[in-house]
Amino acid sequence: MRSTLTKSSLCLSAFFCLITPAFAADPLNLLLIDGQNNHDWKRTTPVLKSFLEKSGRFTVDVATSPPAKAEGSAWDAFRPDFSNYQVVLSNYNGELWPKPVQKALEEYVSGGGGLVIVHAANNAFPNWPEFNRMIGLGWRGAGFGDRVTVDDKGSVVRTAKGEGPGAGHGAQHEFSVVTRDRQHPVMMGLPIEWMHAKDELYHGQRGPAADMHLLATAYSTKSTGGTDAHEPMVWWIPFGKGKVFTTVMGHGDYSMKCVGFQTIVARGCEWVATDKVTLPIPKSFPTADKSLSVE
């Protein structure tokens, strides 16, 4: 997991020929939410929308919130209709949504809808209790809730609130992702270990982590400013009849061009919507010592 890495690229059209399902399934309606983020959502939203649509499995609409500190009247018009979609993907990290939107998302997921959280979207809404339940772990201080890591034997370790570090990350770098649940539909068939493109490696995430199902981790090295621990990268949480799928990978558009990232996000979106995965894993996929990105 600590070897010197190289990076190659793959033609985007060829990549999506590889991940398109072998049979034609009805496209799933996906709503992508952006509009505020401490990350460059104007560059990352087009990447997300493009690879999801090119998979052939999704039609993607984008709901853009009002800008930060907008007048109340602008927020009055922000009422995404979640009921029109099988899956909602959040690329949002900003002001708390109006109460009607909060309630609508809670009802949508608890009623069986699928929610996917990407990178800084798990930083959002620390004062929204049900959102914290939905995401399980978020970018929060050490006193907010439990921390979850994996020890060298592969066992999950929970650290009580107030003990150990809170949320953070070291310097951006390529890092190895370890598949922890190879039987889960999203992860089935992935290598045990594969290299992810340059990204922020989040550590010290905190929250209730109730019924958390851990799917993948990455080792956070002290040499890059990390914690010397195996930190969660991909997980899911049941919420009522619905499911919430999170990956904390995806800091920049260059991170989101990683074949591994795109494969996991696309398969995660399909799984929370249908409870099944038909999208195949590309034949050209990152290896244990080489990352792979599309251009």
Secondary structure, 3 states (H helix, E strand, C coil): CCCCCEEEEECHHHHHHHHCCCCCCCCEEEEEEECCCCCCHHHHHHHHHHHHHHCCCEEEEEEECCCCCCCHHHHHCCCCCHHHCCEEEECCCCCCCCHHHHHHHHHHHHCCCEEEEEHHHHHCCCCCHHHHHHHCCECCCCCCCEEEEECCCCCEEEECCCCCCCCEECCCEEEEEEECCCCCCCCCCCCCEEEEEEECCEECCEECCCCCEEEEEEEECHHHCCCCEEEEEEEEEEECCEEEEEECCCCCHHHHCEHHHHHHHHHHHHHHHHCCCCCCCCCCCCECCEEEEEC
